[in-house]
Amino acid sequence: MKKTVKVVAAIIENEDKEILCALRSPDMVLPNLWEFPGGKVEKNEELFDAIEREIKEELDCDIKAVEVFNDNTHEYEKIIVNLISIKCRLVNGTPKASEHSKLVYLQRENLPSLKWAPADICAVEQLINEK
């Protein structure tokens, strides 16, 4: 039986209403695919605490989790990922790509131009359709 992993992802919007997108590095699982940055939720960790911790570790900036945006479960070949996307506000610093190859901000309508990790597609579609 496949293991299910709970993962949080940050939907970070800048003042121009653009969304932060992160390119997975060539050495990561699912290399060279785009995702919303985040990571695994630790045992007994609250979702908002997890996303704030992960973004501090991965992007060296501080965010404030605002609301759960999308909850999607995707089955990969070896693992099942329960991806919870959380709308967040940048409160301090500028996101820096340390684990990722690249970070870009894109308008909602341009999100489909990227090749997304399968688990993130549901949140991408919801963002595009959001008014």
C-alpha positions in Angstrom: 0.0 0.0 0.0 1.3 3.5 -0.9 2.1 5.9 1.8 0.1 9.2 2.0 2.1 12.3 2.7 0.5 15.6 3.8 2.1 18.5 2.1 1.4 22.3 2.3 2.0 24.8 -0.5 2.0 28.6 -0.3 -0.1 30.7 -2.7 1.8 34.0 -2.3 0.5 37.0 -4.3 2.5 40.2 -4.8 1.1 43.7 -4.9 0.5 43.4 -8.7 -1.8 40.3 -8.1 0.9 38.0 -9.5 1.4 34.5 -8.0 4.8 33.2 -6.9 5.8 30.0 -8.8 8.8 27.8 -8.0 10.7 25.6 -10.5 11.8 22.3 -8.9 15.6 21.8 -9.3 17.0 18.9 -11.4 18.0 17.0 -8.2 14.5 17.1 -6.7 11.8 14.4 -7.2 9.7 15.6 -10.2 12.6 17.6 -11.5 12.1 20.8 -13.7 8.3 21.0 -12.9 6.7 24.1 -11.4 5.0 24.1 -8.1 3.8 26.4 -5.3 6.6 26.3 -2.7 6.1 24.4 0.5 6.8 21.0 2.0 5.8 18.2 4.3 3.7 18.7 7.4 5.4 17.3 10.4 3.7 15.0 12.9 1.2 17.0 15.1 2.0 20.2 13.3 -0.8 22.7 12.4 -1.1 23.5 8.7 -0.5 27.2 9.1 2.6 26.6 11.3 3.9 24.1 8.7 3.6 26.5 5.7 5.2 29.4 7.6 8.1 27.2 8.7 8.6 25.6 5.3 8.7 29.0 3.5 11.2 30.4 6.1 13.4 27.3 5.5 13.0 27.2 1.7 12.7 30.8 0.6 14.3 32.7 3.6 11.3 35.0 4.1 8.4 35.4 6.4 4.8 34.8 5.5 1.5 34.8 7.3 -0.9 32.0 6.4 -4.4 33.5 5.7 -6.7 30.7 4.5 -6.8 27.2 3.1 -7.4 27.6 -0.6 -7.4 24.1 -2.1 -7.1 20.6 -0.7 -6.3 18.0 -3.3 -5.0 14.4 -3.2 -2.9 13.1 -6.1 -1.6 9.6 -6.5 1.9 9.3 -8.0 3.7 6.1 -8.9 5.2 5.5 -5.5 3.3 7.8 -3.1 0.0 9.6 -2.5 0.3 13.3 -1.9 -2.4 15.2 0.0 -1.6 18.8 -1.1 -3.1 21.6 0.9 -2.6 25.0 -0.8 -2.8 27.9 1.6 -3.2 31.6 0.6 -0.4 33.5 2.3 0.8 37.1 2.7 4.5 38.0 2.5 5.3 39.9 5.7 9.1 40.2 5.7 11.9 39.7 3.2 12.0 38.7 -0.4 11.7 35.0 -1.5 15.0 33.6 -2.5 15.5 30.3 -4.5 17.8 28.1 -2.4 16.3 24.7 -3.1 14.5 25.6 -6.3 16.1 26.5 -9.7 14.0 29.6 -10.2 11.2 31.7 -8.7 8.9 33.8 -10.8 5.7 35.8 -10.3 3.0 35.3 -12.9 -0.4 36.7 -13.6 -3.2 34.1 -13.1 -3.9 33.9 -16.8 -0.3 33.0 -17.5 0.0 30.1 -15.1 -0.9 27.5 -17.7 2.2 28.5 -19.7 4.3 26.5 -17.1 4.7 22.7 -16.8 3.2 22.1 -13.4 3.7 19.2 -11.0 0.5 17.1 -11.2 -0.6 17.6 -7.6 -0.5 21.4 -8.1 -2.7 21.5 -11.2 -5.9 21.6 -9.2 -4.9 24.7 -7.3 -3.6 26.3 -10.6 -7.0 25.8 -12.2 -8.8 27.2 -9.2 -6.6 30.3 -9.2 -7.2 30.9 -12.9 -11.0 30.7 -12.4 -10.9 32.9 -9.3 -12.3 36.4 -9.8 
